[in-house]
Amino acid sequence: MAKMKYSNEIIKNVIKKNQTRREVSQLSIKIDKKLDISLHDLSSKLNISKNKLIEDILYESGIIEEVQERLL
């Protein structure tokens, strides 16, 4: 499991972030029920989808990097 250097900063950055929608791929993961409930509660309060919340957390924590696609 990846350690988060700035745990509160990551969540704060996710909350502040408001990105436009883009084409996505599907990924299925299994998570603990308590984590699922927490993610659902936070996403509801932020009025964003749980998937978008997870994506932003992964991006802000540096686990994934956003790839910019060039149009032909």
N, C-alpha and C positions, 0 to 999 in steps of 0.2 A: 504494500500500500504506500502510495506517495505521501511524503510529509509535506504539509503546507507551511511555508515560511511566514506568511502574513495572513493567517486564517481569517481574521476579522476584515482585513483590507480586501481580500478576495470577495467576500460576500458584499461588502460595501460597493466595490466596483461593479459587481453584477447588478446590484440594485440600481445604480446610477445609469447603467448602460441601456441604450434603446436602439437596437439595430433593425434594419429592414430585413424582410424575409428573403430567403434564397432557396435554390433547389437543394434538396437533401437526400441522403441515403438512409436506409433503415438499419438500426442496430438494436439488438435485444440484449438486455443485461438483467441479471438477478440481483436484487438488493434486499436488505433487511427491511422488515415491515415497519420498524420504528423510523428508519430513514425515509421510507416511502411516505409515511404520514407527515414527517417534518417537511419534506420537499413539497408535498401537496399543500400544506398550510402556507408555506412561504410563497409558493407560486400563486395561490389564491389572493394573498394580500398584495402581491405585486401586480396582479392582473395579467400574468403571462402564463404560458403553458409550462407544465412540469418539464417537458423535453427542452424547451428554450432555457429554462433555469439551469438544468443539468449542463447543457451545452455551454452556457456562459460561465458556469463554475469551472468546467474543464478548461476553457479557453483562458480565463483569468488566472488560474493556478499554474498555467504553463504546461499542462499535460498534453494539450493539443494546440496546434497552431492553425490560424485561419489561412486558408489558401485562396488567393485571388486568381480567378480564372480570366484569361484574356479571350475576348470575343474575336472571331475571325471576320 
